[in-house]
């Protein structure tokens, strides 16, 4: 399962109404750390399959959602479960650290 692009228009359906946990990558094209974490998120989306959805929201193109969640630093990775924000990871992290964060969320939803 590849990462899923989301927008202000699709955020509610793709993220808040999802049956599985969703990790949303708030990013922008000009952000170097965002570009570093992007391939890691692609790998994780393949490895975790349908256990978690990994979505990407371009903060420049989607100011409504970005503002609603108070995103001021990118990359910010927010994890939502049942439509509620469960965890916020600010800044680029290595793959192992992100996998540990995902595992911790999945452990609470099993």
C-alpha positions as CSV (number, residue, x, y, z in Angstrom):
1,X,0.0,0.0,0.0
2,X,1.6,3.3,-1.1
3,X,1.2,6.6,0.7
4,X,-2.0,8.4,0.0
5,X,-2.2,12.1,-0.9
6,X,-4.8,14.0,1.1
7,X,-6.1,17.6,0.8
8,X,-8.3,20.0,2.7
9,X,-11.2,18.5,0.8
10,X,-10.4,14.8,1.4
11,X,-8.9,15.0,5.0
12,X,-12.1,14.2,6.8
13,X,-12.9,11.1,4.7
14,X,-9.3,9.8,4.3
15,X,-8.1,10.5,7.8
16,X,-10.7,11.2,10.4
17,X,-13.2,8.6,9.1
18,X,-10.6,5.9,8.5
19,X,-11.2,2.4,9.9
20,X,-7.4,2.0,10.5
21,X,-4.9,4.3,12.2
22,X,-3.6,7.0,9.9
23,X,-0.2,8.7,10.0
24,X,-0.3,12.0,8.2
25,X,2.9,13.6,6.9
26,X,2.5,17.4,6.9
27,X,5.2,18.4,4.3
28,X,6.1,20.9,1.6
29,X,8.1,20.6,-1.6
30,X,10.8,23.1,-0.4
31,X,11.5,21.3,2.9
32,X,14.7,19.3,2.9
33,X,13.9,17.1,5.9
34,X,10.5,16.4,4.3
35,X,12.2,15.0,1.2
36,X,14.5,12.9,3.4
37,X,11.6,11.2,5.3
38,X,9.4,10.7,2.2
39,X,11.1,7.5,0.9
40,X,11.1,6.1,4.5
41,X,7.4,6.6,4.7
42,X,6.9,4.9,1.3
43,X,8.9,1.9,2.7
44,X,6.8,1.8,5.9
45,X,3.6,2.0,4.0
46,X,4.6,-1.1,2.0
47,X,5.8,-2.9,5.1
48,X,2.8,-2.2,7.3
49,X,0.3,-2.8,4.5
50,X,-3.3,-2.3,5.6
51,X,-2.5,-2.1,9.3
52,X,-2.0,1.7,9.0
53,X,-2.6,4.2,6.3
54,X,0.2,6.7,5.6
55,X,-1.0,9.9,4.1
56,X,0.8,13.0,2.8
57,X,-0.6,16.6,3.1
58,X,1.2,19.4,1.3
59,X,1.0,22.3,3.8
60,X,1.4,25.0,1.2
61,X,-1.5,23.7,-0.9
62,X,-3.8,22.9,2.1
63,X,-3.7,25.8,4.5
64,X,-7.1,25.0,6.1
65,X,-6.1,21.6,7.6
66,X,-2.6,22.8,8.3
67,X,-4.0,25.7,10.4
68,X,-6.7,23.6,12.0
69,X,-4.0,21.3,13.5
70,X,-1.6,24.1,14.4
71,X,1.2,22.8,12.2
72,X,4.1,25.3,12.4
73,X,7.1,23.0,11.9
74,X,7.5,20.5,9.1
75,X,7.8,17.7,8.7
76,X,5.2,17.0,11.4
77,X,3.8,13.4,11.4
78,X,0.4,13.2,13.2
79,X,-1.1,9.8,14.0
80,X,-4.9,9.7,14.1
81,X,-6.9,6.8,15.5
82,X,-10.7,6.8,15.3
83,X,-10.6,10.4,14.1
84,X,-8.6,11.6,17.2
85,X,-5.0,12.8,17.2
86,X,-3.0,10.3,19.2
87,X,0.6,11.2,18.6
88,X,2.6,14.0,17.0
89,X,6.1,13.5,15.8
90,X,7.9,16.7,14.8
91,X,11.0,16.6,12.6
92,X,12.5,13.9,10.4
93,X,13.3,10.7,12.2
94,X,15.2,7.5,11.1
95,X,13.1,4.6,9.9
96,X,13.6,2.6,13.1
97,X,12.3,5.4,15.2
98,X,9.2,5.9,13.0
99,X,8.5,2.2,13.0
100,X,8.7,2.2,16.9
101,X,6.1,5.0,16.9
102,X,3.8,3.2,14.6
103,X,4.2,-0.1,16.6
104,X,3.3,1.8,19.8
105,X,0.1,3.1,18.2
106,X,-0.8,-0.3,16.8
107,X,-0.2,-1.9,20.1
108,X,-2.9,0.3,21.7
109,X,-5.5,-0.4,18.9
110,X,-5.1,-4.2,18.7
